[in-house]
């Protein structure tokens, strides 16, 4: 469906589903699968009345934001065919704006007192530095992060796995009311949709994609937070983990991320903003990538300029071109790689295709 | 003095100090500094009677081990001019043998209950896997590590900063008696020497050099354990850190090591042995390096063989030569670098000169 909408546009696809006139077959995938899927979509679409959905939502203060709208968070475009078709949004903030300076703070539902304390403190201290948080609205770490951000006076974004009218979990009904009043509630599902296990997992990609970095506060080895962490890595966002006592199973997932060098170790809000601010405070609209080259500090930009587009270059060559010493270059290259600007290939460092650092971006708007 | 002994041999230097006949001037350093130092050493040597020292030590069950003795831990030779001239040793174990499968476990003196628990548990679990510990005999983490190892039935090595007859700190008198009975006490200072602040710091180089890896269990930002960590890094040993609550100042040093990618995150004994065993269980005598190429696993050895001696090579070239895939090669290269076998240079990976992987070592004994 994502590929079809990308090819044909949402209006054309909707029209096709209502009339039964299939658009031309997309190039990917076998024809019979496509035909079967199209019939399934038709059946699903048959029960949908967009006008009723929209007017019921509007009565509950819920609006629909679609790609191309001014409030559409263009960093989601990096999800490509997994980009949400649209987002239902409730709250006072423009969603895109609320995520400009944001960090995803995620973790276990059955968190420990330690985890709840750390999540709340981090979110509060981030809010003091005017950074907002994005999380999943669940019990435990998610809730502590949302509350900490609101207490610190910044907006928080809760990405829910069901309809925004349902308040799942029930115990967060008043928290969600607070978020609607002082932050933003988001879902890709229309009103009335109950969350499913699958829904929670695919929701995590949105949390990771909305933010330049994800912090895992407390996570067991099988925690859903590690799913969000994997999305953050795949999207080349900064992945951070908070350590905890090695005697706590709830920190085992964080420690594994650290042990495998997948996440950087962060212990306070200053650590976190250092990592994401290096990459740039700004999300740039309209490029299909999340992080803006223009938001990089001077030295990182010099290093990025020294990284070739196609054939890779060694660290020494890049350091020499950028005119900085090798240690500094190594540090910057690491940060740029963590930020998805560049990648290490067989032949050395090169600009990641499709990243904000690529050719198209060299010409400043 | 270290350089002089290396050039002339200890017996010649001692003879010169007693007679006042200066050996030829070493090439390094200005002549007048050398002459002033020589006179200072003469004055110090004047009060020393080796025979009395040795016989008094022997009466206390303390023996002197010097470079070249069968029990000399040749991994200390990597300290070059900072190698101890000799070591006073007390205990049932051959010092070299006691360090064959050992890990340095270090940390804060004013440790928390968490740190003491973790140090003791780690040391005990390492002992169960027949790994011994080396530490500094201090209160806190050191003491917990020594005790844990003894409880687990393995020998432990305490490297003290003063004479072995002094039992510093006093409260560890019975612990030191246990170690003398079931492990080894070591000092580079003769009987009667009180430890000094400087003595504690230079002692740390021996702890790091005796072992293939150092684990920092709990350390504040200004902890002496971070000094041992720096020695371990400079000696290219594996540096490991145990995370803890971010709310604890006593874990801040460990977290800094993790944040700066200087140490690997370890949470249990299996993590630790995985990191040091990859590098090799065996210390090889007589090479001036700590870790034996022969102790490497098959794949690491293939990768090491594929790393050039002089001009560096890229990861892809090395992977191709070794016949393993790029990801596996990257992992092995990281471990080999952590183990001091290879280094990353301007032109790529190459064998570290003086390492167990260098030319002299390619011809197996």
Interface residues (C-beta under 8 A of the other chain):
Chain A: X114 X117 X118 X242 X243 X244 X245 X246 X247 X251 X252 X255 X258 X259 X261 X264 X265 X266 X267 X268 X271 X314 X315 X316 X326 X346 X347 X348
Chain B: X114 X117 X118 X242 X243 X244 X245 X246 X247 X251 X252 X255 X258 X259 X261 X264 X265 X266 X267 X268 X271 X314 X315 X316 X326 X346 X347 X348
